[in-house]
């Protein structure tokens, strides 16, 4: 498994965590979901950036 694969898996895991947390929260209290989602997006962007830089 490459580092990019592990980052992609981490991004997917964080997105899944965000979804699970979101289903348990009351409307209007989803700061944790936003944080997890942001981490997932950041990991995805890092992975895509590294893939583009490879020859």
Backbone atoms as SQL, in Angstrom:
CREATE TABLE atoms (id INTEGER PRIMARY KEY, chain TEXT, resi INTEGER, resn TEXT, atom TEXT, x REAL, y REAL, z REAL);
INSERT INTO atoms VALUES
  (1, 'A', 1, 'UNK', 'N', 0.851, -1.183, 0.000),
  (2, 'A', 1, 'UNK', 'CA', 0.000, 0.000, 0.000),
  (3, 'A', 1, 'UNK', 'C', 0.889, 1.237, 0.000),
  (4, 'A', 2, 'UNK', 'N', 0.565, 2.171, -0.854),
  (5, 'A', 2, 'UNK', 'CA', 1.348, 3.396, -0.923),
  (6, 'A', 2, 'UNK', 'C', 0.847, 4.401, 0.103),
  (7, 'A', 3, 'UNK', 'N', 1.657, 5.438, 0.303),
  (8, 'A', 3, 'UNK', 'CA', 1.270, 6.502, 1.221),
  (9, 'A', 3, 'UNK', 'C', -0.005, 7.186, 0.742),
  (10, 'A', 4, 'UNK', 'N', -0.142, 7.323, -0.578),
  (11, 'A', 4, 'UNK', 'CA', -1.350, 7.944, -1.125),
  (12, 'A', 4, 'UNK', 'C', -2.581, 7.083, -0.852),
  (13, 'A', 5, 'UNK', 'N', -2.412, 5.768, -0.960),
  (14, 'A', 5, 'UNK', 'CA', -3.526, 4.874, -0.665),
  (15, 'A', 5, 'UNK', 'C', -3.952, 5.007, 0.790),
  (16, 'A', 6, 'UNK', 'N', -2.974, 5.089, 1.691),
  (17, 'A', 6, 'UNK', 'CA', -3.316, 5.195, 3.106),
  (18, 'A', 6, 'UNK', 'C', -3.978, 6.533, 3.406),
  (19, 'A', 7, 'UNK', 'N', -3.552, 7.598, 2.717),
  (20, 'A', 7, 'UNK', 'CA', -4.211, 8.899, 2.917),
  (21, 'A', 7, 'UNK', 'C', -5.630, 8.879, 2.362),
  (22, 'A', 8, 'UNK', 'N', -5.814, 8.219, 1.246),
  (23, 'A', 8, 'UNK', 'CA', -7.161, 8.109, 0.682),
  (24, 'A', 8, 'UNK', 'C', -8.056, 7.318, 1.627),
  (25, 'A', 9, 'UNK', 'N', -7.513, 6.265, 2.224),
  (26, 'A', 9, 'UNK', 'CA', -8.290, 5.478, 3.181),
  (27, 'A', 9, 'UNK', 'C', -8.609, 6.306, 4.420),
  (28, 'A', 10, 'UNK', 'N', -7.649, 7.121, 4.873),
  (29, 'A', 10, 'UNK', 'CA', -7.896, 7.988, 6.024),
  (30, 'A', 10, 'UNK', 'C', -8.993, 8.990, 5.705),
  (31, 'A', 11, 'UNK', 'N', -8.952, 9.566, 4.508),
  (32, 'A', 11, 'UNK', 'CA', -9.993, 10.517, 4.104),
  (33, 'A', 11, 'UNK', 'C', -11.360, 9.848, 4.097),
  (34, 'A', 12, 'UNK', 'N', -11.419, 8.641, 3.574),
  (35, 'A', 12, 'UNK', 'CA', -12.687, 7.907, 3.548),
  (36, 'A', 12, 'UNK', 'C', -13.168, 7.590, 4.962),
  (37, 'A', 13, 'UNK', 'N', -12.245, 7.216, 5.836),
  (38, 'A', 13, 'UNK', 'CA', -12.605, 6.915, 7.215),
  (39, 'A', 13, 'UNK', 'C', -13.148, 8.154, 7.917),
  (40, 'A', 14, 'UNK', 'N', -12.501, 9.303, 7.706),
  (41, 'A', 14, 'UNK', 'CA', -12.974, 10.536, 8.330),
  (42, 'A', 14, 'UNK', 'C', -14.345, 10.941, 7.802),
  (43, 'A', 15, 'UNK', 'N', -14.566, 10.740, 6.529),
  (44, 'A', 15, 'UNK', 'CA', -15.881, 11.047, 5.955),
  (45, 'A', 15, 'UNK', 'C', -16.949, 10.137, 6.561),
  (46, 'A', 16, 'UNK', 'N', -16.626, 8.877, 6.748),
  (47, 'A', 16, 'UNK', 'CA', -17.573, 7.934, 7.362),
  (48, 'A', 16, 'UNK', 'C', -17.853, 8.322, 8.807),
  (49, 'A', 17, 'UNK', 'N', -16.797, 8.726, 9.544),
  (50, 'A', 17, 'UNK', 'CA', -16.991, 9.188, 10.921),
  (51, 'A', 17, 'UNK', 'C', -17.903, 10.404, 10.960),
  (52, 'A', 18, 'UNK', 'N', -17.690, 11.330, 10.035),
  (53, 'A', 18, 'UNK', 'CA', -18.522, 12.533, 9.982),
  (54, 'A', 18, 'UNK', 'C', -19.984, 12.160, 9.769),
  (55, 'A', 19, 'UNK', 'N', -20.216, 11.210, 8.878),
  (56, 'A', 19, 'UNK', 'CA', -21.579, 10.767, 8.617),
  (57, 'A', 19, 'UNK', 'C', -22.203, 10.142, 9.864),
  (58, 'A', 20, 'UNK', 'N', -21.454, 9.293, 10.546),
  (59, 'A', 20, 'UNK', 'CA', -21.965, 8.645, 11.754),
  (60, 'A', 20, 'UNK', 'C', -22.277, 9.656, 12.847),
  (61, 'A', 21, 'UNK', 'N', -21.389, 10.637, 13.026),
  (62, 'A', 21, 'UNK', 'CA', -21.618, 11.669, 14.038),
  (63, 'A', 21, 'UNK', 'C', -22.828, 12.513, 13.668),
  (64, 'A', 22, 'UNK', 'N', -22.959, 12.835, 12.391),
  (65, 'A', 22, 'UNK', 'CA', -24.062, 13.687, 11.941),
  (66, 'A', 22, 'UNK', 'C', -25.418, 13.059, 12.229),
  (67, 'A', 23, 'UNK', 'N', -25.512, 11.753, 12.094),
  (68, 'A', 23, 'UNK', 'CA', -26.799, 11.098, 12.314),
  (69, 'A', 23, 'UNK', 'C', -27.216, 11.114, 13.778),
  (70, 'A', 24, 'UNK', 'N', -26.270, 11.350, 14.687),
  (71, 'A', 24, 'UNK', 'CA', -26.561, 11.325, 16.122),
  (72, 'A', 24, 'UNK', 'C', -26.765, 12.710, 16.723),
  (73, 'A', 25, 'UNK', 'N', -26.470, 13.756, 15.977),
  (74, 'A', 25, 'UNK', 'CA', -26.535, 15.105, 16.527),
  (75, 'A', 25, 'UNK', 'C', -27.901, 15.744, 16.322),
  (76, 'A', 26, 'UNK', 'N', -28.210, 16.646, 17.240),
  (77, 'A', 26, 'UNK', 'CA', -29.415, 17.446, 17.091),
  (78, 'A', 26, 'UNK', 'C', -29.166, 18.485, 16.004),
  (79, 'A', 27, 'UNK', 'N', -30.199, 18.918, 15.340),
  (80, 'A', 27, 'UNK', 'CA', -30.009, 19.977, 14.335),
  (81, 'A', 27, 'UNK', 'C', -29.367, 21.211, 14.958),
  (82, 'A', 28, 'UNK', 'N', -28.393, 21.763, 14.268),
  (83, 'A', 28, 'UNK', 'CA', -27.725, 22.972, 14.737),
  (84, 'A', 28, 'UNK', 'C', -26.482, 22.741, 15.567),
  (85, 'A', 29, 'UNK', 'N', -26.148, 21.509, 15.879),
  (86, 'A', 29, 'UNK', 'CA', -24.950, 21.244, 16.686),
  (87, 'A', 29, 'UNK', 'C', -24.039, 20.269, 15.948),
  (88, 'A', 30, 'UNK', 'N', -23.495, 20.731, 14.876),
  (89, 'A', 30, 'UNK', 'CA', -22.715, 19.814, 14.055),
  (90, 'A', 30, 'UNK', 'C', -21.291, 20.296, 13.819),
  (91, 'A', 31, 'UNK', 'N', -20.694, 20.952, 14.792),
  (92, 'A', 31, 'UNK', 'CA', -19.321, 21.412, 14.673),
  (93, 'A', 31, 'UNK', 'C', -18.346, 20.244, 14.502),
  (94, 'A', 32, 'UNK', 'N', -18.598, 19.160, 15.207),
  (95, 'A', 32, 'UNK', 'CA', -17.727, 17.979, 15.082),
  (96, 'A', 32, 'UNK', 'C', -17.792, 17.405, 13.676),
  (97, 'A', 33, 'UNK', 'N', -18.973, 17.407, 13.103),
  (98, 'A', 33, 'UNK', 'CA', -19.135, 16.899, 11.738),
  (99, 'A', 33, 'UNK', 'C', -18.367, 17.790, 10.769),
  (100, 'A', 34, 'UNK', 'N', -18.452, 19.081, 10.970),
  (101, 'A', 34, 'UNK', 'CA', -17.719, 19.999, 10.103),
  (102, 'A', 34, 'UNK', 'C', -16.213, 19.765, 10.198),
  (103, 'A', 35, 'UNK', 'N', -15.722, 19.562, 11.411),
  (104, 'A', 35, 'UNK', 'CA', -14.289, 19.337, 11.602),
  (105, 'A', 35, 'UNK', 'C', -13.837, 18.054, 10.922),
  (106, 'A', 36, 'UNK', 'N', -14.579, 16.974, 11.105),
  (107, 'A', 36, 'UNK', 'CA', -14.220, 15.705, 10.473),
  (108, 'A', 36, 'UNK', 'C', -14.312, 15.802, 8.953),
  (109, 'A', 37, 'UNK', 'N', -15.321, 16.479, 8.480),
  (110, 'A', 37, 'UNK', 'CA', -15.467, 16.650, 7.039),
  (111, 'A', 37, 'UNK', 'C', -14.310, 17.456, 6.461),
  (112, 'A', 38, 'UNK', 'N', -13.911, 18.493, 7.177),
  (113, 'A', 38, 'UNK', 'CA', -12.790, 19.313, 6.726),
  (114, 'A', 38, 'UNK', 'C', -11.504, 18.494, 6.691),
  (115, 'A', 39, 'UNK', 'N', -11.295, 17.667, 7.698),
  (116, 'A', 39, 'UNK', 'CA', -10.118, 16.789, 7.693),
  (117, 'A', 39, 'UNK', 'C', -10.152, 15.827, 6.517),
  (118, 'A', 40, 'UNK', 'N', -11.306, 15.280, 6.239),
  (119, 'A', 40, 'UNK', 'CA', -11.448, 14.358, 5.116),
  (120, 'A', 40, 'UNK', 'C', -11.135, 15.056, 3.802),
  (121, 'A', 41, 'UNK', 'N', -11.649, 16.251, 3.628),
  (122, 'A', 41, 'UNK', 'CA', -11.390, 17.017, 2.406),
  (123, 'A', 41, 'UNK', 'C', -9.904, 17.339, 2.294),
  (124, 'A', 42, 'UNK', 'N', -9.299, 17.742, 3.401),
  (125, 'A', 42, 'UNK', 'CA', -7.880, 18.085, 3.374),
  (126, 'A', 42, 'UNK', 'C', -7.035, 16.874, 2.991),
  (127, 'A', 43, 'UNK', 'N', -7.347, 15.725, 3.561),
  (128, 'A', 43, 'UNK', 'CA', -6.600, 14.510, 3.220),
  (129, 'A', 43, 'UNK', 'C', -6.778, 14.163, 1.742),
  (130, 'A', 44, 'UNK', 'N', -7.978, 14.313, 1.243),
  (131, 'A', 44, 'UNK', 'CA', -8.238, 14.028, -0.171),
  (132, 'A', 44, 'UNK', 'C', -7.452, 14.967, -1.077),
  (133, 'A', 45, 'UNK', 'N', -7.426, 16.251, -0.725),
  (134, 'A', 45, 'UNK', 'CA', -6.691, 17.219, -1.523),
  (135, 'A', 45, 'UNK', 'C', -5.191, 16.950, -1.495),
  (136, 'A', 46, 'UNK', 'N', -4.673, 16.571, -0.339),
  (137, 'A', 46, 'UNK', 'CA', -3.253, 16.223, -0.250),
  (138, 'A', 46, 'UNK', 'C', -2.924, 15.038, -1.145),
  (139, 'A', 47, 'UNK', 'N', -3.776, 14.043, -1.123),
  (140, 'A', 47, 'UNK', 'CA', -3.559, 12.857, -1.947),
  (141, 'A', 47, 'UNK', 'C', -3.607, 13.209, -3.425),
  (142, 'A', 48, 'UNK', 'N', -4.596, 13.996, -3.827),
  (143, 'A', 48, 'UNK', 'CA', -4.705, 14.389, -5.232),
  (144, 'A', 48, 'UNK', 'C', -3.498, 15.217, -5.659),
  (145, 'A', 49, 'UNK', 'N', -3.037, 16.104, -4.804),
  (146, 'A', 49, 'UNK', 'CA', -1.889, 16.943, -5.117),
  (147, 'A', 49, 'UNK', 'C', -0.646, 16.088, -5.315),
  (148, 'A', 50, 'UNK', 'N', -0.438, 15.113, -4.462),
  (149, 'A', 50, 'UNK', 'CA', 0.720, 14.249, -4.586),
  (150, 'A', 50, 'UNK', 'C', 0.629, 13.398, -5.845),
  (151, 'A', 51, 'UNK', 'N', -0.548, 12.938, -6.200),
  (152, 'A', 51, 'UNK', 'CA', -0.718, 12.143, -7.411),
  (153, 'A', 51, 'UNK', 'C', -0.377, 12.967, -8.650),
  (154, 'A', 52, 'UNK', 'N', -0.734, 14.229, -8.641),
  (155, 'A', 52, 'UNK', 'CA', -0.461, 15.109, -9.787),
  (156, 'A', 52, 'UNK', 'C', 1.013, 15.429, -9.912),
  (157, 'A', 53, 'UNK', 'N', 1.744, 15.406, -8.804),
  (158, 'A', 53, 'UNK', 'CA', 3.165, 15.734, -8.832),
  (159, 'A', 53, 'UNK', 'C', 4.028, 14.546, -9.245),
  (160, 'A', 54, 'UNK', 'N', 3.488, 13.345, -9.238),
  (161, 'A', 54, 'UNK', 'CA', 4.248, 12.175, -9.647),
  (162, 'A', 54, 'UNK', 'C', 4.443, 12.181, -11.163),
  (163, 'A', 55, 'UNK', 'N', 5.630, 11.748, -11.619),
  (164, 'A', 55, 'UNK', 'CA', 5.886, 11.715, -13.076),
  (165, 'A', 55, 'UNK', 'C', 5.076, 10.685, -13.790);
